[in-house]
Amino acid sequence: MDNHFIGVDVGTSSARAGVFDEKGRLLGVAKKDITLWRAKGGIVEQASDNIWDAICYCTKQAIKEAAIDPATVRGLGFDATCSLVVLDHKGAPLAVGPSNDPNRNIMVWMDHRAIEQANRINASGQDVLRYVGGKISPEMETPKLLWLKENKPETFAAARYFFDLADFLSWRATGSEVRSICTLTCKWTYLAHEKRWDMNYFKAIGLEELAKNDFARIGSEVTEIASPLGNGLSEAAAPELGLVAGTPVGASLIDAHCGGIGTFACTGPKGETLAPETQMALVLGTSACALTLAKEAQFVDGVWGPYYGAMVPGYWLLEGGQSAYGAALDHLVTLHPAFGAMKEKAAEAGLALPVYLEKRATEKAGTLEAVANMARNLHIVPEFLGNRAPHADPQATGVINGLTLDSSEDSLINLYVAGLCGLCYGTRQIIEAEKAKGLPLETLVVSGGAAQSPLLRRILADASGMQVALPETVEPVLLGGAIIGAVAAGFYTDLQTAAGNMSAIKDICTPNKGEVARLHDKKFLAFVTLQDANRKIRKVMNGQ
């Protein structure tokens, strides 16, 4: 009998589902946009009902595209952005913002309204902060919960459930309130290596109510990744998803971490083994997440973690990241006068604008290696949404140096290339911070839409000095969810065995030396100089 597994992914702007066979081959995939609301003050919100409806559409469509019998689906796994979902005692949504719309019950990961709360938490000097790189981010859940208590006390008081979005999906699918070790450890300050919450932390920051009833509102029971939840899909959820009741559901992950699951045990294109601790999984999307596994706890300033067992059991996880990646590039090109005309030409060519710009850049430079030289005199720090790592500076802003009055299409192409370089230098900073602590990094395993770009992989390899590996599957995050489902179903005994059988590396890009490396060294120095100037300017303007 056939065996199939489904991965379900919720990103910032869309939900997706993919059907895989037991060897990790993608058979069917579907996508549906989800609603995103923005408001002043850094507010970004979503609706849990809207997301669930999108998921149900995607699973049914993916099954239809794969042309399989739903009864052959042996297991599934969910992943999602690390967004905060708020529900009352009946599981109904509660308003989390000034709109007072109960449907808008999710504070999205990129919501930065809680910067002031994060600053106060960091000033408390609590010991748990060691496990988030020394500073908690407003993207994490306890600053958001504190904001809710102080600004929406009626919602905070009425809330029975505070879920990370991935855990909400598992709960909605199975009825199980058991939380994933991934979500709670990485975003909620759960101390997985000690299997406990820190009561003193919640008291010190003013969230002592959450400690009642053994932290029931945020998670009394915590389980390993891919552990089967409850009795599988509930009688209510199964028909909504187009699946069979009782189908095993594995404990979920944050979306980027699910991409890491889909790549960490890959074999190379020649069958070579890439040791997990020598890899950094770089998951690229609206933002970027840089995930590193370590056999021992390693503390790196500005890098979240170490988190025990938060991606792979038995390993400590370090989580760096860039708060804006695809979003930064998208924003950057819109600033240029030639953007409109270039977008029309891309549409006429039947290409997405980034693909078209890459094509034009490569044609102009002659080779992928030579493209970076087009940005020799244009330097960009694309931190439009702050610096997540290694500086933990959510108030950092973008900086551009080297602009002229040139408004030609070639100038836009150069700007795009400079933006790519800037993103790669941000990744290089994270790598260097981890290497300085002795982590033996050798390979960047890239996934996400941007990872399919040969130009990005070339610049990333040359800028970082690391080899860059591209997985065989074009959907490593969805594959990670399918791997979770396969382990939950007992088809594979553990994550490493499942990943080893279901994933592989397609291509490895090795870094250039010589003049290309020297160019990137110079541009990296310019990048760091601009970051420093930005910090100094903000201090001046703030009267410090």
C-alpha positions in Angstrom: 0.0 0.0 0.0 1.2 3.5 -0.7 2.4 5.7 2.1 2.0 9.5 2.0 2.8 12.3 4.4 1.6 15.9 4.5 3.5 19.0 5.6 1.5 22.2 6.3 3.3 25.5 6.5 1.9 28.9 7.5 4.2 31.8 6.5 3.7 35.5 6.9 1.5 36.0 3.8 0.3 32.5 2.8 -0.5 29.0 3.9 0.7 26.0 2.0 0.4 22.2 2.0 2.5 19.6 0.3 2.0 15.8 -0.2 5.2 13.7 -0.2 5.9 10.0 -0.6 8.1 8.0 1.8 11.2 9.0 -0.1 10.5 12.7 0.2 9.3 13.2 -3.4 6.8 16.0 -3.7 3.6 14.8 -5.3 1.2 17.8 -4.9 1.3 21.3 -3.4 -1.2 24.1 -2.9 -1.0 27.6 -1.7 -3.5 30.2 -0.5 -2.9 33.8 0.6 -3.9 34.8 4.2 -5.0 38.2 5.4 -2.5 40.6 7.1 -3.4 43.8 8.8 -1.0 46.6 9.6 -1.5 49.7 11.8 0.8 52.4 13.2 3.0 51.6 16.1 4.5 48.5 14.6 1.2 46.6 14.7 0.9 43.6 12.4 -2.1 41.2 12.9 -3.8 38.1 11.5 -6.9 36.0 12.1 -6.7 32.4 13.3 -9.9 31.4 11.6 -8.7 32.8 8.3 -5.5 30.8 8.6 -7.3 27.6 9.4 -9.7 28.0 6.4 -6.6 28.6 4.2 -5.0 25.4 5.5 -8.1 23.3 4.9 -8.2 24.6 1.3 -4.5 23.8 0.8 -4.6 20.2 2.1 -7.6 19.3 0.0 -6.1 20.9 -3.1 -2.7 19.3 -2.5 -4.3 15.9 -2.2 -6.3 16.5 -5.4 -3.1 17.5 -7.3 -1.3 14.5 -6.0 -4.2 12.3 -7.1 -4.0 10.1 -4.0 -6.5 8.5 -1.7 -6.7 10.5 1.6 -6.6 7.2 3.4 -3.0 6.7 2.3 -1.9 9.7 4.3 -0.2 8.2 7.3 0.7 11.4 9.1 1.1 15.1 9.0 3.0 17.9 10.6 2.4 21.6 11.0 4.7 24.6 11.1 4.1 28.3 11.3 5.6 31.7 12.0 6.2 32.4 15.7 3.1 34.5 16.1 0.9 34.8 19.2 -2.7 33.5 19.0 -5.2 34.5 21.7 -8.4 32.6 22.4 -11.0 32.7 25.2 -12.1 29.7 27.3 -14.3 28.4 24.5 -11.6 28.7 21.9 -13.1 31.8 20.3 -10.7 34.6 19.1 -10.1 37.7 21.2 -9.0 41.1 19.9 -5.3 41.9 20.4 -5.1 45.4 19.1 -6.7 48.9 18.9 -9.2 47.8 16.2 -11.1 45.8 18.9 -11.9 43.3 16.2 -12.0 39.8 17.8 -11.2 38.2 14.4 -7.8 40.0 14.5 -6.5 37.7 17.3 -2.9 37.1 16.2 0.1 39.3 17.0 2.3 38.4 14.0 6.0 37.6 14.6 7.1 40.8 12.9 4.8 43.0 15.1 7.1 45.4 17.0 4.6 47.1 19.2 6.3 45.6 22.3 9.7 47.2 22.0 9.3 49.2 25.2 8.2 46.1 27.1 11.2 44.2 25.6 13.5 46.9 26.8 12.1 46.7 30.4 12.4 42.9 30.4 16.0 43.2 29.3 16.7 45.7 32.0 15.5 43.2 34.6 18.7 41.1 34.0 16.9 37.8 34.5 18.9 34.6 34.1 16.7 33.2 31.3 17.8 36.0 29.1 21.1 34.2 28.7 19.2 31.8 26.5 18.1 34.5 24.0 21.5 35.9 23.2 21.4 38.2 26.2 18.4 40.3 25.0 14.9 39.3 24.4 13.3 40.5 21.1 9.9 42.2 20.7 9.3 39.4 18.2 9.1 36.9 21.0 6.0 36.1 23.1 6.6 37.4 26.6 7.1 41.1 25.6 3.9 40.7 23.5 2.0 39.2 26.5 3.2 42.0 28.7 2.0 44.6 26.1 -1.4 42.8 26.1 -1.7 43.0 29.9 -0.8 46.7 29.9 -2.7 47.8 26.9 -5.6 45.3 26.4 -6.3 44.2 30.0 -9.8 42.9 29.1 -8.3 40.6 26.5 -5.5 39.4 28.7 -8.0 38.6 31.5 -10.4 36.8 29.2 -7.8 34.7 27.5 -7.7 31.0 28.4 -5.3 30.0 25.6 -2.1 31.8 24.5 -0.7 29.7 21.7 2.3 30.0 19.4 0.7 29.7 16.0 2.2 26.3 15.2 0.8 24.9 18.5 -2.6 26.5 17.7 -2.7 24.5 14.5 -1.9 21.3 16.3 -4.6 22.0 18.9 -7.2 22.9 16.3 -6.4 19.7 14.4 -6.3 17.3 17.4 -7.8 19.1 20.5 -4.5 18.5 22.3 -3.2 21.3 24.5 0.3 19.8 24.6 2.9 22.3 23.3 6.0 21.7 21.2 9.4 22.0 22.9 10.4 24.0 19.8 7.9 26.8 20.1 8.0 27.2 23.9 11.8 27.0 24.2 12.6 29.3 21.3 10.0 32.0 21.8 8.5 31.7 25.3 11.6 31.3 27.6 10.8 27.6 28.5 14.0 26.0 29.8 14.0 22.7 27.9 17.3 21.5 29.3 15.7 21.7 32.8 12.2 20.9 31.7 10.6 23.8 33.5 9.4 27.4 33.3 11.3 30.0 35.4 8.7 31.2 37.9 11.0 34.1 39.0 11.2 35.4 35.5 7.4 35.8 35.1 7.1 37.4 38.5 10.0 39.8 37.8 8.5 41.1 34.5 4.9 41.4 35.8 3.4 38.3 34.2 3.0 36.3 37.4 -0.6 35.4 36.5 0.7 33.0 33.9 2.3 30.8 36.5 -1.1 29.8 37.9 -2.3 26.3 37.5 1.1 25.1 36.4 1.3 27.6 33.5 -1.9 26.2 32.0 -2.6 29.2 29.8 0.8 29.0 28.0 1.6 25.3 28.3 1.6 22.8 31.2 2.6 19.9 29.1 5.6 20.1 26.7 6.6 17.3 24.3 9.4 16.5 21.9 9.2 17.4 18.2 7.2 14.9 16.1 5.7 13.2 19.1 2.1 12.1 18.2 -0.5 14.4 19.7 -3.8 13.2 21.3 -5.6 10.6 19.2 -4.6 12.2 15.9 -6.9 14.2 13.7 -10.2 14.8 15.5 -13.6 13.9 14.1 -14.3 17.6 13.6 -11.0 18.6 12.0 -10.5 15.6 9.7 -13.2 16.4 7.2 -12.3 20.0 7.1 -8.8 19.0 6.0 -10.0 16.3 3.7 -8.3 13.6 5.7 -9.2 10.6 7.8 -10.0 11.0 11.6 -7.2 9.5 13.7 -4.4 10.3 11.2 -1.3 10.9 13.4 -0.2 14.6 13.9 3.3 15.3 15.1 4.2 18.0 17.6 4.9 21.1 15.5 7.7 23.5 14.8 8.4 27.1 14.0 8.5 27.5 10.2 12.2 28.1 9.8 13.0 25.2 12.1 10.8 23.0 10.0 13.0 23.9 7.1 16.0 22.9 9.2 14.4 19.5 9.8 14.0 19.1 6.1 17.7 19.6 5.4 19.9 18.8 8.4 20.5 15.1 7.7 20.9 15.6 3.9 23.6 13.6 2.0 25.7 15.4 -0.5 25.3 15.1 -4.3 28.1 12.5 -4.3 26.7 10.7 -1.3 29.0 12.5 1.2 27.8 13.1 4.7 27.5 16.6 6.0 27.8 16.4 9.8 24.9 18.3 11.5 27.2 20.4 13.7 29.1 21.7 10.6 26.0 23.1 9.0 24.0 26.3 9.3 20.5 25.9 7.9 19.6 29.3 6.3 15.9 29.5 5.7 15.0 32.4 3.5 11.6 34.1 3.2 10.1 37.4 4.3 12.8 37.2 7.0 15.8 34.8 7.3 16.5 32.4 10.0 20.0 30.9 10.6 19.9 27.7 12.5 23.0 25.9 13.9 23.2 22.6 15.8 25.8 22.1 18.6 26.6 19.1 20.7 27.3 21.3 23.7 25.7 24.5 24.9 27.3 27.5 23.3 26.4 31.1 24.2 26.8 33.7 21.4 25.9 37.3 22.1 23.0 38.5 20.0 22.2 34.9 18.8 19.1 33.3 20.3 19.7 30.1 22.3 21.2 27.8 23.1 17.9 25.9 23.1 18.1 22.2 24.0 16.2 19.8 21.7 14.4 22.7 20.0 15.0 21.3 16.5 16.7 18.0 16.8 16.6 15.9 20.0 20.0 15.7 21.7 21.4 18.8 20.0 21.5 22.4 21.2 20.1 24.9 18.8 21.4 28.4 18.1 19.1 30.7 16.2 20.3 33.8 14.4 18.4 35.7 11.9 17.7 38.7 9.8 14.3 40.4 10.4 13.9 41.4 6.8 15.2 39.4 3.9 12.8 39.0 1.0 10.9 41.9 2.4 14.0 44.1 2.4 14.7 43.4 -1.2 11.1 44.0 -2.2 11.1 47.3 -0.4 14.5 48.4 -1.7 13.7 48.1 -5.4 10.5 50.1 -5.0 12.6 53.1 -3.9 14.2 53.4 -7.4 12.7 55.6 -10.1 13.0 52.8 -12.7 11.0 50.3 -10.6 7.7 50.7 -12.5 9.2 50.4 -15.9 11.3 47.4 -14.9 8.4 45.7 -13.3 6.4 46.0 -16.6 9.4 44.5 -18.5 9.6 41.6 -16.1 5.8 40.9 -16.6 6.2 41.1 -20.4 9.0 38.5 -20.1 6.8 36.3 -17.9 9.3 36.5 -15.0 9.0 37.6 -11.4 10.9 40.9 -10.9 13.8 39.4 -8.8 14.3 36.7 -11.4 14.3 39.3 -14.2 16.7 41.6 -12.4 19.0 38.6 -11.8 18.9 37.7 -15.5 19.7 41.2 -16.5 22.5 41.5 -14.0 24.1 38.2 -15.1 23.9 39.2 -18.8 25.5 42.6 -18.0 28.3 41.2 -15.9 29.0 38.2 -18.0 29.4 35.6 -15.2 27.8 35.1 -11.8 31.1 35.7 -10.1 31.4 39.1 -11.7 28.0 40.4 -10.7 29.0 41.6 -7.3 31.5 44.0 -8.9 28.5 46.0 -10.2 27.9 47.1 -6.6 31.5 48.0 -5.9 30.7 51.6 -5.1 27.2 51.1 -3.7 26.8 49.8 -0.1 23.5 48.8 1.6 22.6 47.8 5.1 19.1 46.5 4.4 18.0 46.4 8.1 14.6 48.0 7.5 13.1 46.0 10.3 16.0 46.2 12.7 18.9 43.8 13.4 17.9 40.5 14.9 21.4 39.0 15.2 24.2 39.4 16.2 23.5 42.9 17.5 19.9 42.3 18.9 19.0 45.9 17.8 15.3 46.1 16.8 15.6 49.8 16.3 18.3 49.6 13.7 17.3 51.0 10.3 18.4 50.7 6.7 21.4 52.6 5.3 22.4 53.3 1.7 25.7 54.8 0.7 26.8 55.6 -2.8 23.7 56.9 -4.5 23.9 59.3 -7.4 21.4 61.0 -9.7 21.5 58.0 -12.1 17.9 56.8 -12.5 18.5 54.3 -15.3 17.5 50.7 -15.4 21.2 49.7 -15.0 21.2 51.8 -11.8 18.2 49.8 -10.5 20.0 46.5 -11.3 23.1 47.8 -9.4 20.9 48.6 -6.4 19.4 45.2 -6.5 22.8 43.6 -6.5 24.0 45.8 -3.7 21.0 44.7 -1.7 21.8 41.1 -2.2 25.4 41.8 -1.1 24.1 43.6 2.0 21.9 40.7 3.0 24.8 38.3 2.6 27.0 40.4 4.8 24.3 40.3 7.5 24.5 36.5 7.3 28.3 36.7 7.4 28.1 38.6 10.7 26.1 35.8 12.2 28.5 33.2 11.0 31.5 35.0 12.3 29.9 35.5 15.7 29.3 31.8 16.0 32.7 30.8 14.6 34.3 33.1 17.2 32.8 30.8 19.9 34.3 27.7 18.3 31.4 26.4 16.3 32.9 24.3 13.4 30.7 25.8 10.6 31.6 24.7 7.0 28.3 24.6 5.0 25.3 26.8 4.6 22.3 24.7 3.6 19.8 27.2 2.0 16.1 26.8 1.6 13.1 29.0 0.7 12.2 30.7 -2.5 15.3 32.9 -2.6 17.5 29.9 -2.3 16.6 28.9 -5.8 18.6 31.9 -7.1 22.0 30.9 -8.5 23.1 34.5 -8.1 22.2 34.6 -4.4 24.0 31.3 -3.8 27.1 32.6 -5.6 27.2 35.9 -3.7 26.5 34.2 -0.4 29.3 31.7 -0.9 31.8 34.4 -1.9 30.7 36.8 0.8 30.8 34.3 3.6 33.6 32.0 2.6 31.3 29.0 3.2 30.2 26.4 0.8 26.5 26.8 0.0 24.4 23.7 -0.4 21.0 23.6 -2.2 18.6 20.7 -1.1 17.1 18.4 -3.8 13.6 19.4 -2.8 12.2 22.8 -3.8 10.0 22.7 -0.7 12.3 21.9 2.3 9.9 23.5 4.9 6.9 21.4 3.7 9.2 18.4 3.6 10.1 19.1 7.2 6.4 18.9 8.1 6.0 15.6 6.2 9.1 14.2 8.1 7.3 15.2 11.3 4.2 13.3 10.1 6.3 10.2 9.2 7.9 10.0 12.6 4.6 10.7 14.4 3.1 7.8 12.5 6.0 5.5 13.4 7.0 5.0 9.8 10.5 6.2 10.7 11.9 5.8 14.2 13.3 9.3 14.6 13.9 12.6 12.9 17.5 11.8 11.8 16.4 8.5 10.1 13.5 10.1 8.4 15.4 13.1 7.2 18.2 10.9 6.0 15.7 8.9 3.9 13.6 11.8 2.6 16.1 14.6 1.9 19.3 15.1 -0.1 21.6 17.9 -1.4 21.3 18.7 -5.1 24.1 21.2 -5.6 27.1 22.7 -3.6 28.5 26.1 -4.5 32.1 26.6 -3.3 33.5 30.1 -2.5 35.8 31.9 -4.8 39.2 33.2 -3.6 41.4 35.9 -4.9 40.0 39.2 -6.2 36.4 38.2 -5.7 37.0 37.5 -2.0 39.0 40.7 -1.6 36.1 42.7 -3.0 33.6 41.2 -0.5 36.1 41.8 2.3 36.1 45.5 1.4 32.4 45.7 1.0 31.9 43.9 4.3 34.0 46.5 6.0 31.9 49.2 4.5 28.8 47.4 5.7 30.1 47.2 9.3 31.1 50.9 9.1 27.6 51.9 8.0 26.0 49.9 10.8 28.3 51.6 13.3 27.5 55.0 11.8 23.7 54.3 12.1 24.1 53.5 15.8 26.1 56.6 16.4 23.6 58.8 14.6 20.7 57.4 16.6 22.5 58.1 19.8 23.1 61.7 18.7 19.5 62.3 17.7 18.3 60.7 20.9 20.5 63.1 22.9 22.8 60.5 24.2 
